[in-house]
């Protein structure tokens, strides 16, 4: 990488003002001695493709993508990595000669669970709450890593679709789990006594939300780990993609 290389980076989504990504990525830029910037940019649903084009024209070379734009980013990308293809979801864009879409959320899932105490997911029984893009990536990643993955979602049909697609299992009362990963929205209050019992009983509980948005451990009445560790592992993987892509 030459001294004149400048990485103009950002994260797009809505909401995005709460994102810890700018702080994390600026720290990574500083640690690597790479000149660059990283901004949080609000982009409403339905405008992802046009926003990506506009930011590319304005000199951005890399973007993280958060809710609700991960599918829109997938659709706009001209090339996808294996995890993005498996999930139809992109959280990292490399804006080079072609727009490349990556999904580093799976790396974040494995890293977050390891930091919470589950370092080897192979053979473990893991319950994933939710059925959105983050849940899809978690289920795909954990199944590929050898875990027995179970899915709960308030809309049963969505959970069943996820189970069929990735060879996972449906949640049922009385099951015990080594870990629970929640991808539910902040403030969610699942009205399912069997689910609450399963979450309380699991040795490891991780909420993919972080900081003030991580409300679910309190709802379930147990201690948990928020998703900042997931974000940090995912952020490092994204940064390496940008750093390598734009090295001379």
FENUR-V912379 format. One record per residue. N is the residue number from 1. RES is the residue in one small letter. OMEGA is omega in degrees with one decimal (NA if undefined). NEAR is the number of other ideal C-beta (glycine too) atoms within 10 Angstrom. D_FIRST is the distance of its C-alpha to the first C-alpha in Angstrom with 2 decimals. Layout:
((N | RES | OMEGA | NEAR | D_FIRST) (N | RES | OMEGA | NEAR | D_FIRST))
//
This chain:
((1 | x | -178.4 | 14 | 0.00) (2 | x | -179.4 | 8 | 3.77) (3 | x | -176.7 | 7 | 6.69) (4 | x | 178.9 | 7 | 8.24) (5 | x | 179.8 | 14 | 6.49) (6 | x | -179.8 | 14 | 9.47) (7 | x | 176.4 | 21 | 10.65) (8 | x | -169.6 | 18 | 14.36) (9 | x | 176.4 | 25 | 16.11) (10 | x | 173.4 | 24 | 19.76) (11 | x | 179.5 | 27 | 22.69) (12 | x | 178.7 | 26 | 25.68) (13 | x | 179.3 | 26 | 29.20) (14 | x | 8.2 | 17 | 32.67) (15 | x | -179.7 | 13 | 33.35) (16 | x | -175.8 | 20 | 29.94) (17 | x | -179.8 | 8 | 30.84) (18 | x | -169.3 | 15 | 31.41) (19 | x | 173.8 | 21 | 27.97) (20 | x | -176.6 | 16 | 26.24) (21 | x | 179.0 | 23 | 22.90) (22 | x | 179.9 | 17 | 21.75) (23 | x | -178.5 | 12 | 22.48) (24 | x | -175.5 | 21 | 20.87) (25 | x | 176.0 | 26 | 17.60) (26 | x | 176.5 | 15 | 17.34) (27 | x | 178.4 | 14 | 18.02) (28 | x | 175.6 | 21 | 15.22) (29 | x | -179.3 | 19 | 12.73) (30 | x | -177.1 | 11 | 14.37) (31 | x | -179.6 | 9 | 14.52) (32 | x | -177.5 | 14 | 10.84) (33 | x | -177.6 | 8 | 10.27) (34 | x | 175.7 | 17 | 8.36) (35 | x | -179.6 | 14 | 10.25) (36 | x | 177.7 | 21 | 12.29) (37 | x | -179.9 | 15 | 15.88) (38 | x | -175.1 | 25 | 18.09) (39 | x | 171.4 | 16 | 21.66) (40 | x | -173.5 | 19 | 24.75) (41 | x | 179.8 | 16 | 26.32) (42 | x | 177.8 | 12 | 29.85) (43 | x | -177.9 | 25 | 30.45) (44 | x | 175.7 | 13 | 33.98) (45 | x | 178.2 | 12 | 34.98) (46 | x | -178.7 | 11 | 35.52) (47 | x | -175.2 | 14 | 32.91) (48 | x | -176.5 | 24 | 29.75) (49 | x | -178.9 | 14 | 29.11) (50 | x | 178.7 | 12 | 29.66) (51 | x | 179.1 | 19 | 27.56) (52 | x | 178.0 | 23 | 24.57) (53 | x | -179.5 | 13 | 25.00) (54 | x | -179.1 | 13 | 25.43) (55 | x | 176.4 | 22 | 22.35) (56 | x | 179.3 | 15 | 20.24) (57 | x | -180.0 | 9 | 21.87) (58 | x | 173.1 | 9 | 21.12) (59 | x | 176.9 | 10 | 17.34) (60 | x | -179.3 | 21 | 16.89) (61 | x | 179.4 | 20 | 14.31) (62 | x | 179.3 | 26 | 15.67) (63 | x | 161.2 | 29 | 19.14) (64 | x | -176.7 | 29 | 21.24) (65 | x | 177.9 | 30 | 24.82) (66 | x | -177.7 | 23 | 27.95) (67 | x | 5.3 | 15 | 31.69) (68 | x | -167.2 | 17 | 33.18) (69 | x | -172.7 | 30 | 30.43) (70 | x | 177.0 | 26 | 29.20) (71 | x | 176.9 | 18 | 31.51) (72 | x | 177.6 | 21 | 30.79) (73 | x | 176.7 | 30 | 27.06) (74 | x | -178.1 | 22 | 28.02) (75 | x | -177.4 | 13 | 30.19) (76 | x | -176.9 | 19 | 27.57) (77 | x | -179.3 | 22 | 24.81) (78 | x | 176.9 | 10 | 24.85) (79 | x | -177.1 | 13 | 23.69) (80 | x | 171.9 | 18 | 24.37) (81 | x | -172.7 | 16 | 23.70) (82 | x | -178.5 | 12 | 26.85) (83 | x | 176.4 | 21 | 27.52) (84 | x | 179.4 | 25 | 27.25) (85 | x | -177.7 | 14 | 29.62) (86 | x | -172.5 | 20 | 32.00) (87 | x | -175.4 | 27 | 32.27) (88 | x | -172.3 | 15 | 31.78) (89 | x | -179.8 | 24 | 29.51) (90 | x | 175.8 | 32 | 25.86) (91 | x | -179.5 | 32 | 24.22) (92 | x | 177.3 | 26 | 20.56) (93 | x | 171.1 | 28 | 19.43) (94 | x | -173.3 | 21 | 16.22) (95 | x | 177.8 | 23 | 16.83) (96 | x | 177.5 | 15 | 15.23) (97 | x | 169.9 | 7 | 17.53) (98 | x | 178.4 | 10 | 19.80) (99 | x | -178.2 | 19 | 20.43) (100 | x | -179.5 | 20 | 19.92) (101 | x | -179.9 | 25 | 22.08) (102 | x | 173.0 | 23 | 21.75) (103 | x | 178.2 | 31 | 24.15) (104 | x | -179.8 | 25 | 22.92) (105 | x | 178.4 | 33 | 26.27) (106 | x | 175.1 | 25 | 27.72) (107 | x | 178.0 | 20 | 25.26) (108 | x | 179.3 | 27 | 26.38) (109 | x | -178.4 | 30 | 30.01) (110 | x | 179.4 | 20 | 29.89) (111 | x | 179.6 | 19 | 28.00) (112 | x | 177.7 | 28 | 30.38) (113 | x | 178.4 | 29 | 33.44) (114 | x | 179.2 | 14 | 32.31) (115 | x | 179.6 | 16 | 31.87) (116 | x | 176.1 | 19 | 35.31) (117 | x | 179.4 | 12 | 36.89) (118 | x | -173.3 | 20 | 36.78) (119 | x | 178.6 | 10 | 34.33) (120 | x | -176.0 | 12 | 35.73) (121 | x | -178.8 | 23 | 36.57) (122 | x | -179.7 | 9 | 38.04) (123 | x | -180.0 | 10 | 41.78) (124 | x | 175.0 | 19 | 41.63) (125 | x | -173.2 | 17 | 43.48) (126 | x | 177.7 | 27 | 41.30) (127 | x | 177.1 | 24 | 42.54) (128 | x | 178.8 | 30 | 40.25) (129 | x | -179.8 | 27 | 41.68) (130 | x | -179.5 | 24 | 40.87) (131 | x | 178.6 | 24 | 40.08) (132 | x | -177.3 | 19 | 37.27) (133 | x | -179.8 | 25 | 33.67) (134 | x | 177.7 | 27 | 32.68) (135 | x | 179.2 | 25 | 35.85) (136 | x | 179.6 | 26 | 35.24) (137 | x | 179.0 | 28 | 31.85) (138 | x | -178.7 | 33 | 33.43) (139 | x | -179.2 | 31 | 36.36) (140 | x | -177.5 | 25 | 34.38) (141 | x | -176.0 | 24 | 32.01) (142 | x | 175.5 | 25 | 34.89) (143 | x | 179.5 | 19 | 37.16) (144 | x | -179.2 | 16 | 34.53) (145 | x | 174.9 | 18 | 34.12) (146 | x | 178.0 | 12 | 37.88) (147 | x | 168.9 | 25 | 39.26) (148 | x | -170.7 | 18 | 42.53) (149 | x | 178.0 | 27 | 41.51) (150 | x | -173.9 | 22 | 44.08) (151 | x | 170.9 | 25 | 43.71) (152 | x | 171.6 | 24 | 45.63) (153 | x | -179.5 | 23 | 45.53) (154 | x | 174.5 | 15 | 48.14) (155 | x | -172.4 | 9 | 48.40) (156 | x | -177.6 | 12 | 49.58) (157 | x | 179.1 | 9 | 48.88) (158 | x | 176.7 | 15 | 45.14) (159 | x | -179.6 | 23 | 45.10) (160 | x | 178.8 | 14 | 47.11) (161 | x | 179.2 | 15 | 44.74) (162 | x | 178.6 | 23 | 41.77) (163 | x | -179.6 | 19 | 43.88) (164 | x | -174.7 | 10 | 44.79) (165 | x | -173.0 | 14 | 41.34) (166 | x | 177.9 | 19 | 39.66) (167 | x | 177.0 | 11 | 42.69) (168 | x | -176.7 | 21 | 43.00) (169 | x | 177.0 | 14 | 46.25) (170 | x | 175.6 | 15 | 48.09) (171 | x | 175.1 | 21 | 48.82) (172 | x | -179.6 | 10 | 52.45) (173 | x | 175.9 | 10 | 54.51) (174 | x | 178.8 | 7 | 54.99) (175 | x | 177.1 | 16 | 51.72) (176 | x | -173.7 | 11 | 49.79) (177 | x | 174.6 | 22 | 46.00) (178 | x | -179.4 | 19 | 43.55) (179 | x | 173.3 | 21 | 41.21) (180 | x | 175.0 | 27 | 41.19) (181 | x | 179.1 | 30 | 38.13) (182 | x | 172.7 | 28 | 39.05) (183 | x | -179.2 | 26 | 37.12) (184 | x | 180.0 | 23 | 40.04) (185 | x | 176.0 | 14 | 39.73) (186 | x | 178.7 | 14 | 40.26) (187 | x | 178.7 | 10 | 43.99) (188 | x | 178.9 | 15 | 45.04) (189 | x | -177.7 | 11 | 48.37) (190 | x | -178.5 | 17 | 49.18) (191 | x | -176.0 | 7 | 52.95) (192 | x | -175.4 | 14 | 53.23) (193 | x | 179.8 | 9 | 55.00) (194 | x | 177.9 | 13 | 54.04) (195 | x | 179.6 | 18 | 50.36) (196 | x | 179.7 | 16 | 50.69) (197 | x | -179.2 | 15 | 52.46) (198 | x | -179.7 | 23 | 49.76) (199 | x | 180.0 | 24 | 46.95) (200 | x | -174.8 | 12 | 48.93) (201 | x | -174.4 | 13 | 49.61) (202 | x | 179.5 | 22 | 46.06) (203 | x | -176.7 | 12 | 44.48) (204 | x | 175.3 | 18 | 41.03) (205 | x | -179.9 | 23 | 40.51) (206 | x | 174.0 | 29 | 37.19) (207 | x | -178.5 | 27 | 37.03) (208 | x | 172.5 | 28 | 33.88) (209 | x | 179.4 | 24 | 34.45) (210 | x | -178.4 | 20 | 33.46) (211 | x | -174.6 | 12 | 34.68) (212 | x | -179.0 | 9 | 37.73) (213 | x | -179.9 | 16 | 37.42) (214 | x | -173.3 | 19 | 38.04) (215 | x | -166.0 | 17 | 41.82) (216 | x | 177.2 | 27 | 42.88) (217 | x | 178.3 | 18 | 43.41) (218 | x | 179.1 | 11 | 45.94) (219 | x | -177.9 | 17 | 47.60) (220 | x | 177.2 | 22 | 48.01) (221 | x | 179.4 | 9 | 49.28) (222 | x | 177.1 | 15 | 46.97) (223 | x | 178.8 | 8 | 43.91) (224 | x | 176.7 | 20 | 40.56) (225 | x | -179.8 | 20 | 36.81) (226 | x | -170.4 | 21 | 34.93) (227 | x | -178.8 | 25 | 31.85) (228 | x | 178.3 | 18 | 29.27) (229 | x | 176.0 | 18 | 28.32) (230 | x | -178.5 | 28 | 27.94) (231 | x | -178.4 | 22 | 25.67) (232 | x | 178.6 | 20 | 23.48) (233 | x | 178.4 | 22 | 23.08) (234 | x | -178.7 | 26 | 22.41) (235 | x | 179.3 | 25 | 19.90) (236 | x | 179.4 | 16 | 17.78) (237 | x | 177.5 | 19 | 17.88) (238 | x | -177.7 | 29 | 16.95) (239 | x | 179.7 | 26 | 13.93) (240 | x | 176.8 | 13 | 12.64) (241 | x | 179.9 | 17 | 13.33) (242 | x | -176.8 | 27 | 11.30) (243 | x | -178.5 | 18 | 8.21) (244 | x | -176.3 | 10 | 8.64) (245 | x | -173.7 | 14 | 9.88) (246 | x | 171.2 | 19 | 7.19) (247 | x | -179.7 | 10 | 4.31) (248 | x | NA | 6 | 5.10))
//
